[in-house]
Amino acid sequence: MKKIEAIIRPSKLRNVQEGLRSIDIPCLTVISASGSGLQKSYTKIYRGTKDSLALQNRIMIICVVSDKNLERCVDIILDCGSNGEVGDGKIFIYNVEDAIRMSTRVRGDNAIH
């Protein structure tokens, strides 16, 4: 099993979620995030005052998938979550030793389906 953490633009969340549902990967966790990467800071005017902001608002999507669904999941996130521009985000992939569905105590791949 693999854990995927994808940091994307908030405007792309719906596209990614619909794409994952279309390949039968409906389970995900979404967290609001702020961060900086290769993109430069931007200036925002609020009540007549200019403010330089170095952190961008982003969304982190977390999902755990079976090894056989890994590439399909990553492809959907790349296709639906990217504009092909600096600041689109990043995807991180981790190994997961085990998963347990708490309500039934089912373990392993069966716990994530």
Phi, psi and omega per residue, in radians:
M1 nan 2.651 3.135
K2 -2.261 2.523 3.014
K3 -1.822 2.231 3.125
I4 -1.946 2.205 2.996
E5 -2.004 2.043 -3.131
A6 -2.068 2.222 3.081
I7 -1.816 2.074 -3.037
I8 -2.319 2.965 3.029
R9 -1.219 2.471 3.126
P10 -0.980 -0.573 -3.111
S11 -1.194 -0.244 -3.113
K12 -1.701 -0.071 -3.069
L13 -1.017 -0.858 -3.100
R14 -1.056 -0.746 3.134
N15 -1.066 -0.785 -3.134
V16 -1.138 -0.767 -3.129
Q17 -1.075 -0.775 3.121
E18 -1.155 -0.668 3.106
G19 -1.108 -0.751 3.120
L20 -1.147 -0.679 3.083
R21 -1.083 -0.644 -3.097
S22 -1.146 -0.363 3.103
I23 -1.924 0.407 3.081
D24 1.068 0.697 2.982
I25 -2.159 1.335 -3.043
P26 -1.477 -0.263 -3.006
C27 -1.573 2.132 3.081
L28 -2.716 2.779 3.061
T29 -2.026 2.425 -3.115
V30 -2.131 2.283 -3.131
I31 -2.249 2.361 3.021
S32 -1.253 2.420 -3.106
A33 -2.467 2.730 3.002
S34 -2.284 2.506 3.138
G35 -3.003 3.131 3.103
S36 -2.340 2.628 3.131
G37 -2.476 -2.356 -3.107
L38 -1.318 -0.380 -3.134
Q39 -1.223 2.655 -3.122
K40 -1.414 2.899 3.057
S41 -1.199 2.878 3.118
Y42 -2.282 2.789 -3.121
T43 -1.824 2.334 3.141
K44 -2.156 2.412 3.096
I45 -1.795 2.105 -3.137
Y46 -2.220 2.029 -3.126
R47 0.922 0.750 3.068
G48 1.431 -0.011 -3.129
T49 -1.924 2.279 3.089
K50 -1.415 2.364 3.137
D51 -2.341 2.217 3.123
S52 -1.583 2.125 -3.091
L53 -1.952 2.214 -3.139
A54 -1.685 -0.313 -3.114
L55 -1.759 2.355 3.111
Q56 -1.773 2.523 3.047
N57 -1.356 2.272 3.138
R58 -2.438 3.004 3.078
I59 -2.112 2.380 3.019
M60 -1.862 2.172 3.080
I61 -1.812 2.284 3.102
I62 -2.112 2.247 3.016
C63 -2.535 2.575 3.075
V64 -1.931 2.206 -3.076
V65 -2.266 2.792 3.049
S66 -1.225 2.774 3.137
D67 -1.005 -0.617 -3.114
K68 -1.229 -0.415 3.139
N69 -1.659 -0.029 -3.051
L70 -1.013 -0.965 -3.058
E71 -1.136 -0.653 3.096
R72 -1.105 -0.730 3.140
C73 -1.132 -0.807 3.128
V74 -1.090 -0.744 3.131
D75 -1.056 -0.730 3.122
I76 -1.114 -0.781 3.142
I77 -1.080 -0.747 3.116
L78 -1.140 -0.778 -3.096
D79 -1.211 -0.733 -3.039
C80 -1.620 -0.301 -3.032
G81 -1.896 0.079 -3.039
S82 -2.140 2.500 2.993
N83 -1.762 -0.106 -3.048
G84 1.375 0.441 -3.086
E85 -2.145 2.773 3.016
V86 -1.044 2.372 -3.123
G87 1.701 0.016 3.118
D88 -1.127 -0.566 3.102
G89 2.274 -2.887 -3.118
K90 -2.503 2.775 3.038
I91 -2.199 2.283 3.090
F92 -2.071 2.452 -3.098
I93 -2.211 2.269 -3.113
Y94 -2.202 2.656 2.995
N95 -1.350 2.479 3.077
V96 -2.083 2.174 -3.114
E97 -1.270 -0.748 -3.076
D98 -2.740 2.812 3.034
A99 -2.438 2.505 -3.135
I100 -2.312 2.166 3.022
R101 -1.404 2.040 -2.994
M102 -1.122 -0.630 -3.064
S103 -1.192 -0.581 -3.074
T104 -2.039 -0.151 -3.105
R105 1.138 0.324 3.059
V106 -1.227 2.457 -3.065
R107 -2.093 2.837 3.030
G108 1.340 -2.661 -3.110
D109 -0.985 -0.586 3.138
N110 -1.138 -0.409 3.140
A111 -1.320 -0.312 -3.100
I112 -1.848 0.095 3.114
H113 -1.768 nan nan
